[in-house]
Amino acid sequence: MNNPNQRNEFFWITLVVASFLLGHLITKNQYLEQKPGGSQAVAQNGGANLAVPTVPAVAGNQAAPTGEQVFPSADNVPKVTAADHLRGKTNASITLVEYSDLECPFCKRFHPTMQKILADYKGQVNWVYRHYPLPFHANGNPAALGAECAADQGGNDLFWEYVDGIFAEASLTADTITAVAQKVGLDKTKFDTCFQSKKYQKVIDEQLAGGQQAGINGTPGTVLINNKTGKTQLIVGALPYEEIKKTIDAALAEK
């Protein structure tokens, strides 16, 4: 490439390509910084405390395209209803909606943190558990079915007792799912019938889809709802107690 004309041509081609790539990066960065929604996010260690799927967990549950694109945001978290599994007072100032996978090691680590938060903020904070089973956890979805079948027999109390029991186990296997059911006193025949029929699969799928629209892309993912102001905030990963406490204290101080 000793010909001056060839060198000039190569220079201009390189400049055009570099300009295109720079423009693409700027546009992508602006998109990530300017996504709509009034929510904020709290994370730690770049997702080191978060189990993240490599593919969409339930592709079939994506909403059909409409005229206006809806971006995932904590503001879009499905409203808490009587059908939810809730711990604490229903009229608490702060609601923590946790999207969790019963086989996720980070969720297991985070569970005692949430229990302590609920105890320390008694009456001020309540806790809603929603399912978000990840595709690479073979027993995540079956365990979610087990939890719902526990609720089928014993309501909210047995649901939480079952979830606590699953996380208390050293590991989660297919045998663990039925063993914990027996430990919490469920009728084995009724449990097996409920579990094998996948009676509550639709509930689990709907909760997972709701988590996706709320910006959850790994577990645990928690949406803080300030019931006084209506503001929402996404808490990403298994943050330590002190980090969650700071976030809650700041939310309680808002007017």
N, C-alpha and C positions, 0 to 999 in steps of 0.2 A: 504494500500500500504506500509506495513512494510518490505516486502521482498526487500533486496538490489538490486536484479536483476531487479525487477519491477521498482524501483526508477530510476535506470540507464536507463532503456528502455524509461521511461517517459521523462527523461531529454533530451535524444538524439532526440526524436520525437519533443519535444518543440523547441529545437535548430534548427532543420531542417525547421519547419514551420516558425519560426521567421526570419530565413535567407531568405526564399522565399519571405515573405512579404516585407522585407527591400529591396531586389533586385527589386521587382515590383515597389515600391515607387521611387527608384532612377531612374529606366528606364523611368517612367512616367514623372518625373521632368525634365530629360534630353530632352525628347520629347517636352515638353512645352517650354523649353528654347531655343531649337535649330531648331524650325520650319523654313523652308526656307523662303526667301523673305528679301529684304533690307529695309522694312518699319519699322517704329517705331509706338508706341502707346502712347497716352496721355489720362489718365483717372483721376477721382477724386472720393473720398468717396466710393471706392469699388463698384461702380455701383449704388450708391444711387440716381443718377440723370438719370437713364437709365431704360426704360421699356423693359423687356426681355421676349420673348416667352418661354413657357415651352415645346413646341414641334416645329419641323420645320414648318414654316409658309406655304410653298408651296412645299410639298414633290415631287409633280409631275414634278417640274422644275429642279430637280437635274440632272446634266450631267451624261451620261452613263459612267461607269468605263472604263478607258483606260489602256494601259500598264504602264503609269507613273502616280502616284497619285499626284493630284494638291492640295496643302494646301491653305486654305483661307488666303489671304494677301492683304493689301492695294495696293500692286504692281499690283494686278489683277483687279483693279477697271476698269470697261468698259470705253473706251475712250469717252470723251465728243464730241458730234456731234451736228449738226444743229438741230437735233430732240429734243435735251434737252431743258429744260426750264431754261434759264440763265438770271441772273440779273447782270448788270455791263458790262464793256468793254470786248470784246472777246479776246483782246490781253493782258489781265492783267497778271502780274507776278505770282500771286497765284490764284488757283481755289479751292474753297471749295465745294465739292460735298456732299450735305447733304441727307442722307436717313432718311425719316421721315414718321410718321403716324399722320394723321390729327386729330385723336382722342386721341393721346398720351398727357398726361398733361405735361410731361417733354419737349416735342416738342413745346408745346404752350408756356412754360416758356422760351425756347431757341430762339424762333422766333424773339423777340425784340433784343436779343443779336446779332443775325445775321444781322438784319436790321442796327444796329448801326455800326457793323464792316464794312458793305458795304459803309455806309456814311462816316466813318472816314478814310477808305482806298480807297477812290474814285480813280478809274483808276489803282490801284495796285492789287485789289482783286475782283474777280467775284464769283458769287454764283450760283450753279446748284442745283435744287431741284429734288430729285427722290423719288418715292413712296416705302414705306416699311411697308404696313399695317400689324399689328399684329393680330393673330387669335382670341385673346380674346377681341378685340375691335370691337363690332358689326357694328359700323358705320365708321370704318377706311377705309375699302375698298370701300364702297359706296361713301364716301366723295372724295376719290381719283378718282373715276369714274366721280364725279361731276366736279372736277378740270379739268380733261381732256376734258370733254364736254364743259367747259368754253373756253378752248383753241381752241376747234373745231369751236367755233363761233367767237372768238375774238383774236386768236393767243396768243403769249407770254404775252402780257400786261394783257389780261383778265384772263389768268391763274393765274398770280401773284396776281391780284386784288381779285380773288376768294379765293386763299389760305390765303391772308391777312384777308379777310372777315370771313373765317371759324375760324381762330385763334382768331379773335376779339370777337367772340360770347362767352357768358358765359358758354355754354355747347353745345355739338354736339348731335343732334338727327336726325331722319329721316326727320323731318320737316325743320330743320336748313339747310340741304343740298339744298333743293329747295328754301328756303327763301333767302339764300345768292345769289343764282343764279338770283333771281329777283332783289335783291338790286344792283347787279353790272350791271344790264340792259340786261340780256340775254333774248332771245326770248324763252318764256316758252314752246311752242309747240316743237320747235327744241331741246331744252334742254331735255325735257321729253322723246322724241324719242331716243335721243342719250343715255341718262342715262338708260332707261329701256332695251335697246338692249345690254347693256354692251359692247358697241362698242370698248372701249379701255382697256378691261380686259387683253388682251394679252400684251399690253404695260406695264401695272402695274405688271403683273407676271414676265415679263422679267427684269424689274427694280429691283424687289425684289430678283430674282435669281442672278442678277449682284451684288447686295449688299452682298449677302451671300458669293459669291466667293471673295469679297473684305474684308471679315472678319467682316462684320456687323452682330451682333447677338442680337441687341436691338435698341431702338430708344430714342433720336436721335443718329445717328452715322454718323460722317463726315470724309471724306477723303480729306486731304489737299494735293494738287498737286502743287509742285514747278515747274512751267513751264520753269524756267531757267535751273534747274539742272536735272529735270526729277524725283526727289525723291518724295516719297509719305509718308504720315504720317496719322495714324488713330487717330481721336479724339473721345473718347468714352463718351457719355452722354452730359447732358445739362450743360457744364462748364460755369462758370461766364465769363463776358467780359474780365477781366484782364488776365485770363488764356489763353483765345483764342488769345488775343493781344500778349502775350509773345511768343506763338507758331508761330504766323504770323511774328513777328519782327525777330525771329531767322531764319525763312525760308527766309525772304527778305535779311538778311545779308549774306546768303550762296553764295559762288561763284563757 
